[in-house]
Amino acid sequence: MNWRDFWNGEHSIYVNDRHRALHDDRIARDVAGLVEGADSAVLDFGCGEASGAALVAARCGRLYLYDAAPLVREHLRLRFSRNEKIVVTDAGGIDEAPDRGLDIIVVNSVLQYLTRAEFEALLDRARVKLRAGGRIVIADVIPAGAKAADDIAALLKFAFQGGFFFAALGGLVTTFFSDYRKLRAQLGLTRYSEGDALALLAAHGFAGAREPRNIGHNQTRMMFTGRVP
Ligand SMILES: C[S@@+](CC[C@H](N)C(=O)[O-])C[C@H]1O[C@@H](n2cnc3c(N)ncnc32)[C@H](O)[C@@H]1O
């Protein structure tokens, strides 16, 4: 099993429906806050189930949803078939889309599952698909020195505020015995230092910046923007 297979199957990353709903809502509100114009074209790369995507779509002209997992794309197509602003796409659809047609590409909580070479290839594709002045927003990046305890503390705080604290405690036990933990030990999660991420953005033609806040609940993780000059 690799990360792609993991995300294409049943998993228990979210401890219950309330966790998933609060997570998706928080992400959607944060992503919607990044949209700069009502006619913007936005690509959410590695979007997951994105159950709050209608909120983002309401703030932009067109929202493209892409996830590597075919099962996730199938769910997205069913969920958003009636939303005229949302287009669920596969990798081929992104490649065939017009160059310089996108205003923002959001990559939230995905980088850890990509090798460094895959991230560099993504930056090159993004550079071609973004218009001048457009941005790639790379969020929830795990810092090089991060500890698992940082993620646990952030989850428990989010759970306490969201009213699913005891379910989250149970979820931590489940995670301990899960495929996620086994894969994490086997494949690892890709991490970046701030300097490393900024150097990669610059090397691939972006004016990069570390942002003061991350998307989502975990503020120990990092967010970067790369603007096309
Ligand atoms: C932790 S989830 C994040 C989902 C969503 N961005 C969010 O913030 O809720 C990671 C997602 O990245 C997707 N993913 C993993 N590798 C990918 C790749 N190489 N290309 C596109 N998506 C990928 C997975 O299928 C999964 O849905």
The ligand as an SDF file (V2000), in Angstrom:
LIG
                    3D

 27 29  0  0  0  0  0  0  0  0999 V2000
   -5.0120   15.0180    4.3440 C   0  0  0  0  0  0  0  0  0  0  0  0
   -6.0000   14.9110    2.9200 S   0  0  0  0  0  0  0  0  0  0  0  0
   -6.2950   16.6430    2.6280 C   0  0  0  0  0  0  0  0  0  0  0  0
   -7.5900   16.8860    1.9190 C   0  0  0  0  0  0  0  0  0  0  0  0
   -7.9540   18.3780    1.7850 C   0  0  0  0  0  0  0  0  0  0  0  0
   -6.9680   19.1210    1.0510 N   0  0  0  0  0  0  0  0  0  0  0  0
   -8.1620   18.9870    3.1620 C   0  0  0  0  0  0  0  0  0  0  0  0
   -7.3990   19.8750    3.5370 O   0  0  0  0  0  0  0  0  0  0  0  0
   -9.0970   18.5740    3.8610 O   0  0  0  0  0  0  0  0  0  0  0  0
   -4.8140   14.5410    1.6450 C   0  0  0  0  0  0  0  0  0  0  0  0
   -5.4390   14.3890    0.2550 C   0  0  0  0  0  0  0  0  0  0  0  0
   -4.3850   14.4580   -0.7040 O   0  0  0  0  0  0  0  0  0  0  0  0
   -4.6850   13.5680   -1.7570 C   0  0  0  0  0  0  0  0  0  0  0  0
   -3.4230   13.2420   -2.4280 N   0  0  0  0  0  0  0  0  0  0  0  0
   -2.4050   12.4820   -1.9860 C   0  0  0  0  0  0  0  0  0  0  0  0
   -1.4180   12.4230   -2.9100 N   0  0  0  0  0  0  0  0  0  0  0  0
   -1.8280   13.1860   -3.9520 C   0  0  0  0  0  0  0  0  0  0  0  0
   -1.2540   13.5290   -5.2170 C   0  0  0  0  0  0  0  0  0  0  0  0
   -0.0570   13.0630   -5.5910 N   0  0  0  0  0  0  0  0  0  0  0  0
   -1.9590   14.3210   -6.0440 N   0  0  0  0  0  0  0  0  0  0  0  0
   -3.1790   14.7870   -5.6690 C   0  0  0  0  0  0  0  0  0  0  0  0
   -3.7870   14.4840   -4.4920 N   0  0  0  0  0  0  0  0  0  0  0  0
   -3.1130   13.7040   -3.6480 C   0  0  0  0  0  0  0  0  0  0  0  0
   -5.3040   12.3790   -1.0460 C   0  0  0  0  0  0  0  0  0  0  0  0
   -6.0280   11.5670   -1.9300 O   0  0  0  0  0  0  0  0  0  0  0  0
   -6.1430   13.0670    0.0280 C   0  0  0  0  0  0  0  0  0  0  0  0
   -7.4660   13.2770   -0.3980 O   0  0  0  0  0  0  0  0  0  0  0  0
  1  2  1  0
  2  3  1  0
  2 10  1  0
  3  4  1  0
  4  5  1  0
  5  6  1  0
  5  7  1  0
  7  8  2  0
  7  9  1  0
 10 11  1  0
 11 12  1  0
 11 26  1  0
 12 13  1  0
 13 14  1  0
 13 24  1  0
 14 15  1  0
 14 23  1  0
 15 16  2  0
 16 17  1  0
 17 18  1  0
 17 23  2  0
 18 19  1  0
 18 20  2  0
 20 21  1  0
 21 22  2  0
 22 23  1  0
 24 25  1  0
 24 26  1  0
 26 27  1  0
M  CHG  2   2   1   9  -1
M  END
$$$$
